[in-house]
C-alpha cells in the first residue's frame, strides 16, 4: 500500500514538473514570437519606442496589450525574462529602467 502511494505521489510530482516546464517553454516562445512580430512591424515598433522613451513601465503594458490584440498571450515577467536573453545594450538599458532602476 505504501509503495502504491509513493508511486502515485512521484507520478503526480513528475506530471507537475513536466507541466510547468512545458508552460514555461510555451510562454518563452510566445514572448519571442511577439518580439519578432513587433520588430517586423514598423508602426508598432515606433509607437512602442516612443512610449518606452517616456515611460518604460508603460511600454511593458503596451507589449502585453499588443500580445492580446494578436492573440499571443504574455505577461510582463515573461517579456522581461525573454528580453534579458537578448544581447543588445539598448535593450538591457531599457530593462533596467522598466524594472525601476536609473
C-alpha positions as CSV (number, residue, x, y, z in Angstrom):
1,X,0.0,0.0,0.0
2,X,2.8,2.4,0.9
3,X,4.6,1.5,-2.3
4,X,1.5,2.4,-4.3
5,X,1.1,5.7,-2.5
6,X,4.7,6.6,-3.1
7,X,4.4,5.8,-6.8
8,X,1.2,7.9,-7.1
9,X,2.9,10.8,-5.4
10,X,6.0,10.5,-7.6
11,X,3.9,10.4,-10.7
12,X,1.9,13.4,-9.6
13,X,5.1,15.3,-8.8
14,X,6.6,14.4,-12.2
15,X,3.5,15.5,-14.1
16,X,3.5,18.8,-12.2
17,X,7.2,19.4,-13.2
18,X,6.6,18.5,-16.8
19,X,3.5,20.8,-16.9
20,X,5.5,23.7,-15.5
21,X,8.3,23.1,-17.9
22,X,6.0,22.9,-21.0
23,X,4.1,26.0,-19.8
24,X,7.4,28.0,-19.3
25,X,8.7,26.9,-22.7
26,X,5.4,27.9,-24.4
27,X,5.4,31.3,-22.7
28,X,9.0,31.9,-23.6
29,X,8.2,31.1,-27.2
30,X,5.2,33.4,-27.0
31,X,7.4,36.3,-25.9
32,X,9.8,35.5,-28.7
33,X,7.0,35.4,-31.3
34,X,5.7,38.7,-30.0
35,X,9.1,40.3,-30.0
36,X,9.6,39.2,-33.6
37,X,6.2,40.4,-34.7
38,X,6.8,43.8,-33.1
39,X,10.3,44.0,-34.5
40,X,8.9,43.5,-38.0
41,X,6.0,46.0,-37.7
42,X,7.4,49.5,-38.0
43,X,4.2,51.2,-36.9
44,X,4.0,49.1,-33.7
45,X,7.8,49.3,-33.1
46,X,7.9,53.1,-33.4
47,X,4.9,53.6,-31.2
48,X,6.4,51.3,-28.6
49,X,9.7,53.0,-28.8
50,X,8.1,56.4,-28.1
51,X,6.3,55.0,-25.1
52,X,9.5,53.4,-23.8
53,X,11.4,56.7,-24.0
54,X,9.0,58.5,-21.7
55,X,7.6,55.6,-19.6
56,X,9.4,52.2,-19.7
57,X,6.9,50.5,-17.4
58,X,4.0,51.6,-19.6
59,X,5.9,50.0,-22.5
60,X,5.6,46.7,-20.8
61,X,1.9,47.1,-20.5
62,X,1.8,48.1,-24.2
63,X,3.7,45.0,-25.2
64,X,1.3,42.8,-23.3
65,X,-1.7,44.7,-24.9
66,X,-0.2,44.1,-28.4
67,X,0.1,40.4,-27.5
68,X,-3.6,40.4,-26.6
69,X,-4.5,42.1,-29.9
70,X,-2.7,39.4,-31.9
71,X,-3.7,36.5,-29.6
72,X,-0.2,35.9,-28.3
73,X,-0.6,35.8,-24.5
74,X,2.4,37.0,-22.4
75,X,2.9,38.5,-19.0
76,X,5.2,41.4,-18.1
77,X,7.5,38.9,-16.3
78,X,7.7,36.7,-19.4
79,X,8.6,39.7,-21.6
80,X,11.3,40.8,-19.2
81,X,12.7,37.3,-19.0
82,X,12.8,36.9,-22.7
83,X,14.3,40.4,-23.3
84,X,17.0,39.7,-20.7
85,X,18.3,36.9,-23.1
86,X,18.8,39.3,-25.9
87,X,22.4,40.5,-26.3
88,X,21.7,44.2,-27.0
89,X,22.9,47.1,-24.9
90,X,19.9,49.3,-25.7
91,X,17.5,46.5,-24.6
92,X,19.5,45.9,-21.4
93,X,19.3,49.6,-20.5
94,X,15.6,49.7,-21.2
95,X,15.1,46.7,-19.0
96,X,16.9,48.3,-16.1
97,X,14.6,51.4,-16.5
98,X,11.5,49.2,-16.8
99,X,12.4,47.4,-13.6
100,X,12.6,50.7,-11.8
101,X,16.3,51.4,-12.0
102,X,18.2,54.5,-13.2
